């Protein structure tokens, strides 16, 4: 009896420690230390998981995560890649949205190269270079993601594309080299509406998706 109680206490302690490491981010935490390239390569931002037999219609179960008109495209993707899981994909896309924005804001070209395809990476790097030439620094913060929803999905020649609409609140401030505010405010969050497209070759062993297009909704 005492052994069971002790094991239960140990399990509870480990669960609390795990949540403290993997719990949801609120946007107020300190910026994490940059991961070495070899560590980043082991991380999967948008990785599908195998679907258990008899799990049902993933499209039907993902109510609210798929916009009207996108269901057929999602079903075609699931038919081509049975490991594709809608709720997990949307959760991963939200993580990628935050990671890409924060990498762009701090000018982390290596992180952007890992998360984006060549065209998107080049666009981000061009904007970073122009910002650095002006001596400006972005002091932005993603306050919250109000909504993330799949608005389009397709599979062509083994390449899958999924577009999501993100509705988010961002506190944005631009500072000069001396730290003076040039534009924006950290107290007034601005609503944004973006459509980001992620791409993956489903024939590849690499499970990661990359950001292939960004646009305003």
N, C-alpha and C positions, 0 to 999 in steps of 0.2 A: 504493500500500500504506500509506504513512504517513498519507495523507488518511483512509483507512478507519479506522485505529487512532484518530486524533484525534477523528473523528466519534463513534466508539463510546465514547470517554472522556467526551465532552460529553453524550451521551445518558445514560450511567450517572450522571453528576453531576446532571442534571436530574431523573432518576427518584428519586434520593435526596432531592432538595429537595422534590419533589412529595409523597413519602411523609411527610416531616417535617411538611408542612402538613395533609395529608388522612389521615394514619395513624389507626389506632384509638385512641380515648380509653380511658384506664385508670381514670379517676375521680380521679387524683391531680394533674391539671394545674391551673394557676391558672385562675380564672374568666375567661372571655373577655370583652373589652370589649363593651358593648351595641351592636348594630348600629342605625343610623338606620332609621326606618320605611321610607324609600324603598328601602333595601338589602334589608330583610327581605322586601319585597313581591316581590323577584326570586328568592327562595329557595323551592324546592319540597321540602317535608318528605316527602311521600308521593306521589311522581309515578310513574305507570305508564309503561312504555316499550313501543314497538311490538313485537309478536311477529313474528319472522321466519317465513316460510312453511316448513312442515315441521319446526317446532320441537318437535312432539310434544305430548303431554298434559301441560300445566303442573301439573295436580293430581297426576298420577302422579309427576312429577319432583320435586315438593315434599314428598317423604316426610318425615314428622316435623314439618312446619310446619303441618299441618292435622289437627285432632282428628277422631277417628271420628265420623261423623254430620254433619260440616260440608262433606264433599266435594261433595255435590249443590248446595249453596248457592254454593260457589266456582265450580263448573262453570256455573251459571246466570249468575253475574257475568261470567265470561270470555266466555260466549256473547253477553252484552249489551255488553261492552266488551272487544274483542279485545286492547287494549293492557295489560290488567291482568296483572301478572306477580307471582306469589305470593312467590318469594324476595325480590325487590326490595321488595315491599310490606311484608313482615315486617321487613326491615332498616330501612326508613323508619319503621315503627311504633315500633321500638326507639329510634330517634333522637328521635322525637316524645315518647315516654315520658320520656326523660331531660330533654328541653327543657322540657316542661310542669312536671315536678316541680321542676326548678331555678328556673324562673320563679316558681312558687308559693312556694317556700322564701324567695326573696329579695324577694318582693312586687312583682314586675314585672307590673303590670296591662296594659301595652301588649303585651308578649310573649304574655300569656295571651289577649288579645283577638284576636291574629293566629292562634293555634293552636287555639282552642276556639270552639264555637258560643255563642250568647247565654246559654243556660241554664247551661251548665257554667262559662262565664266569670263569671256572676253569683254562682254558688256559691263559686267560688274567691275572688272579690273580697270576699264577705261574710266568709269565714274570715280573709282577710288583715286586713280592717278590725277584726275582733274581736281578732285577735292584736296589732295595733298599739295598740289601746285598752288592752290589758293591759301594754304596754311590753315585749312578748316578741319575741325575734329567733330565727329558726330557723337553726341551724348544722348542716345535714344534708348527707349525701353519699351518692349512689347508688354503692355499692361495685361491684355487678355485676348484670347481668340473667342469671339462670340459664336462663330459658326464655321464649320468646315463641311462642305457637301460636294459630292461627285456630280459634275454637270455634264461630263462626256467621257466615254470610254470606247476604245477600239483596239483591234488587233489586225495588223497588216504585215504579211510576210514574216510572222513570228515576232514582230516588235509590237509590244503593247504600249498604249498611251492612255493615261488617265488625267483628266483635267478636273481640278477642284476649285470651288469658289471659297475664298476665305474672307470672313468679315471680322475685323480686329480693331482694337483700340491701341494706338501707339502714342507715347509721349516723346516728342522729338525736340531736340535742342542742338543747334549748331554753334560751336565755339571757335574763337580764333586761337592763335598760338599762345596767347596770354591767358586763355581761359575765359575771356569775356564772351557773353552771349551775343551771337550775331543774329540768330533767328530762333523762333520756337519758344516753347515753355514746357517744363517738366510737370507743371500742375494742371495743364489742360490737355488731356488726351484727344487725339484726332482719330475719327473713324476712318478706316480704310476698307476698300473692297477690291480684292485682287483675284485673278484667275491664274493659277499656276498649273502647268502641265508636267507630269512626271513620265519618264519613259524607261522601259526595260526590255531587253531581248529575252523572251521567256524560254528560248532554246539554250541560253547560257547557264552555266553552273553558278554564276554570280547572282545572288538573290537581290542585290541592291538596285533601287530605282534612282534615276538622276533627274534633276530639274532641267527640263529642256526648253521651257518657254514661260515667260511671265507677261502678264497684261493686266490692265485695269478693268474691272468689271463695269 
